[in-house]
Amino acid sequence: MVSERDLRRMLDVVECGRQADPDEVFPRQLMAALSELVPAEDVTFQLSRPLDHVVLGVEEYGVEPDPLPEGWEEVFWRSYWDGGVCCRPQLTGDYTSVWKASDYLSARQLANSAVGEWFRLIGVRHEIAVPLPGRGAEDRRILLFRSAGRDFTERERLLLTMLRPHFIEVLRAHERRRAGVPDLTARQLQLLRLVADGHSNAQIAHRLFVAEGTVRKHLENIYERLGVTSRTAAVTTAFPRVHSA
């Protein structure tokens, strides 16, 4: 289902995330590579507080959108909460599964829904969403849009699902840069994520196929690099805002 070409393009997306501009929350270069892997006219990173009806930030790559008309916020938030599509994570508690609007609404239902009203306003026909972990009441997601043609496929859903952990790491890296956290190696971050998930040194050693003493040495190096003295402090320092999911 996933071809060798897909895997090469996925690596391009991951590499673009590693070369992020320090000031970008979600790099445009990554979104450009993503739109090549999963063809989309617009790729959007959206940060909001849905319960407060507040959009905190939007970063987009793609076709330059027309200015939104006055009153667009009302249409947007009505589409968000009506019909259970856009608010799926809040309703189900599932903040990991990639979903499409067509998972819940047929073409006819979409045309007669609040979501359809929003889609018409922004010139969109198909949408696929990748939920990302936020902080508290924040909602973070990547949205890919098409204005015409075919809907997103199951293969494309799989590609986005496989890339989701890398998107999360991009957000974590941005938060570490903002907090002035020293860079850690990929191996140190991998080990520290296992610590954050509650694994013991013995369990981590088993997962990484190394000796338990190697895990302890890695932790000592992490503590020294971060200027901390405990597992909890290392996790909260290295992952200051974006939580596991």
C-alpha positions as CSV (number, residue, x, y, z in Angstrom):
1,M,0.0,0.0,0.0
2,V,3.0,2.3,0.7
3,S,5.5,2.4,-2.1
4,E,9.2,3.0,-2.0
5,R,8.6,6.3,-3.6
6,D,6.2,7.2,-0.8
7,L,8.9,6.3,1.8
8,R,11.4,8.5,0.0
9,R,9.0,11.4,0.0
10,M,8.2,10.8,3.7
11,L,11.9,11.1,4.5
12,D,11.9,14.4,2.6
13,V,9.1,15.6,4.9
14,V,10.9,14.5,8.0
15,E,14.1,16.2,6.9
16,C,12.3,19.4,6.2
17,G,11.0,19.3,9.7
18,R,14.6,19.1,11.0
19,Q,15.6,22.1,9.1
20,A,12.9,24.4,10.5
21,D,13.3,28.1,10.9
22,P,13.5,28.7,14.7
23,D,10.7,31.3,14.4
24,E,8.3,29.0,12.7
25,V,5.9,26.9,14.8
26,F,5.2,24.6,11.8
27,P,7.7,25.1,9.0
28,R,6.4,26.1,5.5
29,Q,9.2,24.0,4.0
30,L,7.7,20.9,5.7
31,M,4.1,21.9,4.6
32,A,5.4,22.2,1.0
33,A,7.0,18.8,1.1
34,L,3.8,17.4,2.6
35,S,1.7,18.8,-0.2
36,E,3.9,16.9,-2.6
37,L,3.4,13.6,-0.8
38,V,-0.3,14.1,-0.2
39,P,-1.4,16.4,-3.0
40,A,-3.3,19.3,-1.6
41,E,-3.9,22.9,-2.7
42,D,-3.6,24.1,0.9
43,V,-1.9,22.7,4.0
44,T,-2.7,24.5,7.3
45,F,-1.4,24.3,10.8
46,Q,-4.2,25.5,13.1
47,L,-4.0,26.4,16.8
48,S,-7.2,27.3,18.6
49,R,-9.1,27.1,21.9
50,P,-12.5,25.7,20.6
51,L,-14.3,26.0,24.0
52,D,-13.6,29.8,23.9
53,H,-14.2,30.1,20.1
54,V,-10.7,31.6,19.7
55,V,-8.3,30.9,16.8
56,L,-4.8,31.5,18.3
57,G,-2.8,31.0,15.1
58,V,-2.8,29.7,11.6
59,E,0.1,28.9,9.3
60,E,-0.6,28.0,5.7
61,Y,1.1,26.8,2.6
62,G,-0.6,26.7,-0.8
63,V,-2.9,28.8,-2.9
64,E,-3.2,32.4,-1.7
65,P,-6.7,32.5,-0.2
66,D,-9.2,35.3,-0.9
67,P,-10.0,37.6,2.1
68,L,-12.7,36.1,4.3
69,P,-15.9,38.2,4.5
70,E,-17.1,39.9,7.6
71,G,-18.7,37.4,10.0
72,W,-16.6,34.4,9.0
73,E,-15.9,33.6,12.6
74,E,-19.5,32.8,13.2
75,V,-19.7,30.5,10.2
76,F,-16.4,28.8,11.2
77,W,-17.4,28.1,14.8
78,R,-20.8,26.9,13.8
79,S,-19.2,24.4,11.4
80,Y,-16.7,23.4,14.1
81,W,-19.4,22.3,16.6
82,D,-22.3,21.3,14.5
83,G,-22.5,17.8,13.1
84,G,-19.6,16.3,15.2
85,V,-17.0,16.5,12.4
86,C,-14.5,19.2,13.2
87,C,-15.0,18.8,16.9
88,R,-14.4,15.0,16.7
89,P,-11.5,15.0,19.2
90,Q,-13.4,16.9,21.8
91,L,-16.5,14.6,21.4
92,T,-14.7,11.3,21.3
93,G,-11.5,11.9,23.3
94,D,-9.5,10.5,20.3
95,Y,-6.7,12.9,19.6
96,T,-4.6,10.5,17.5
97,S,-6.7,9.2,14.6
98,V,-6.5,11.0,11.2
99,W,-10.0,11.7,9.9
100,K,-11.8,13.0,6.8
101,A,-15.0,15.0,6.6
102,S,-16.4,12.3,4.3
103,D,-16.0,9.7,7.2
104,Y,-19.1,11.3,8.7
105,L,-20.9,13.1,6.0
106,S,-22.0,12.0,2.5
107,A,-21.8,14.6,-0.3
108,R,-25.5,15.4,0.1
109,Q,-25.2,15.7,3.9
110,L,-22.1,17.9,3.6
111,A,-23.9,20.2,1.1
112,N,-26.7,20.8,3.7
113,S,-24.5,21.1,6.8
114,A,-22.7,23.9,8.6
115,V,-19.4,22.2,7.6
116,G,-20.6,22.5,3.9
117,E,-21.4,26.2,4.5
118,W,-17.8,26.8,5.7
119,F,-16.3,24.7,2.9
120,R,-18.2,26.8,0.3
121,L,-17.0,30.0,2.0
122,I,-13.3,29.0,1.7
123,G,-13.7,27.2,-1.6
124,V,-13.0,23.7,-0.3
125,R,-14.5,20.3,-1.3
126,H,-12.4,17.8,0.6
127,E,-10.6,17.9,3.9
128,I,-8.4,15.6,5.9
129,A,-7.3,16.4,9.5
130,V,-4.3,15.2,11.6
131,P,-4.9,16.0,15.3
132,L,-1.9,16.9,17.4
133,P,-1.4,17.1,21.1
134,G,-2.0,20.5,22.6
135,R,-1.9,22.0,26.1
136,G,-5.0,22.2,28.2
137,A,-7.9,23.5,26.2
138,E,-5.7,24.1,23.1
139,D,-6.5,22.2,19.9
140,R,-3.7,21.7,17.4
141,R,-4.2,20.1,14.0
142,I,-2.9,19.9,10.5
143,L,-5.5,20.3,7.8
144,L,-5.1,19.5,4.1
145,F,-7.7,20.8,1.6
146,R,-8.7,20.1,-2.0
147,S,-11.1,22.3,-3.9
148,A,-12.0,19.8,-6.6
149,G,-11.2,16.3,-7.8
150,R,-11.1,13.1,-5.7
151,D,-11.3,12.8,-2.0
152,F,-8.3,11.8,0.1
153,T,-7.6,8.1,-0.1
154,E,-6.9,5.5,2.6
155,R,-3.3,5.3,1.4
156,E,-3.0,9.0,2.0
157,R,-4.6,8.6,5.5
158,L,-2.0,6.0,6.2
159,L,0.9,8.2,5.1
160,L,-0.3,11.0,7.4
161,T,-0.8,8.6,10.3
162,M,2.8,7.3,9.9
163,L,4.1,10.9,9.8
164,R,2.1,12.1,12.8
165,P,4.9,11.3,15.4
166,H,7.3,13.4,13.3
167,F,4.8,16.3,13.3
168,I,4.6,16.1,17.0
169,E,8.4,16.1,17.3
170,V,8.5,19.3,15.1
171,L,6.2,21.0,17.7
172,R,8.3,19.7,20.6
173,A,11.5,21.0,19.0
174,H,9.9,24.4,18.5
175,E,8.9,24.6,22.2
176,R,12.4,23.5,23.2
177,R,13.9,26.3,21.1
178,R,11.5,28.8,22.6
179,A,12.3,27.6,26.1
180,G,16.1,27.7,25.4
181,V,16.5,24.0,26.0
182,P,19.8,22.6,24.8
183,D,19.6,20.2,21.8
184,L,19.6,16.5,22.5
185,T,20.6,13.8,20.1
186,A,17.9,11.7,18.4
187,R,18.9,8.7,20.7
188,Q,18.6,10.8,23.8
189,L,15.2,12.1,22.8
190,Q,14.0,8.6,22.0
191,L,15.2,7.4,25.4
192,L,13.6,10.4,27.2
193,R,10.3,9.8,25.5
194,L,10.3,6.3,26.9
195,V,11.0,7.8,30.3
196,A,8.1,10.2,29.8
197,D,5.9,7.2,29.1
198,G,6.7,5.7,32.5
199,H,9.2,3.0,31.5
200,S,11.9,1.8,33.9
201,N,15.5,1.6,33.0
202,A,15.2,-2.1,32.5
203,Q,12.2,-1.7,30.2
204,I,14.0,1.0,28.2
205,A,17.0,-1.2,27.8
206,H,14.8,-4.1,26.6
207,R,13.0,-1.8,24.1
208,L,16.3,-0.3,22.7
209,F,18.3,-3.5,22.8
210,V,21.0,-2.1,25.0
211,A,22.4,-2.8,28.5
212,E,20.7,-1.2,31.5
213,G,24.0,0.4,32.3
214,T,23.9,2.1,28.9
215,V,20.5,3.6,29.7
216,R,21.9,4.9,33.0
217,K,24.8,6.5,31.2
218,H,22.5,8.1,28.6
219,L,20.4,9.5,31.4
220,E,23.5,10.9,33.2
221,N,24.5,12.7,29.9
222,I,20.9,14.0,29.5
223,Y,20.8,15.4,33.1
224,E,24.2,17.1,32.6
225,R,23.1,18.6,29.2
226,L,19.8,19.9,30.6
227,G,21.2,20.9,34.0
228,V,18.8,18.7,36.0
229,T,19.1,15.9,38.5
230,S,15.9,13.8,38.1
231,R,13.9,11.9,35.5
232,T,10.9,14.2,36.0
233,A,12.9,17.3,35.6
234,A,14.5,16.0,32.5
235,V,11.1,15.2,30.9
236,T,9.5,18.5,31.8
237,T,12.5,20.5,30.6
238,A,12.9,18.6,27.3
239,F,9.2,18.6,26.5
240,P,8.0,21.9,28.1
241,R,4.6,22.3,26.4
242,V,3.6,19.6,23.9
243,H,2.4,16.5,25.7
244,S,2.6,12.9,24.6
245,A,-0.2,11.4,22.5
